[in-house]
Amino acid sequence: MHLQAIGAPVLGDSVYGKPDPFEIGRPLLHAAELAFTHPTSGEAMQFASEPPADFEAALTAFREQNRSANDFQ
């Protein structure tokens, strides 16, 4: 299932999402943390990652746009 099917399209997804107004050129998705059990060893695996700079810039711009829009409501 794609997020579009539940009314939550991903910005930058050229097939199912919405156009990317921030012109990053990729879907605006980021996994801050991933955790799973290793399929062979059974070891618990956990990884964390900060968002890339382009993602942070797009998020900041998005928040600014929404803040400005909400100021007029």
C-alpha angles and dihedrals in degrees: 000000000000122000088241088070091064095042096261106107119184117243110242096021099132094197107040106005141067127279114275107248089187093057096225092144098226139067112288097237129127132177106213091184136015125187131176143143113262106247095223107031098030088227117150107245123197130177133180128193135181115231116265117257094253091053092049091049092051091047091051091049091048091051091049091051091050093045090053092047092049092051089070098051 
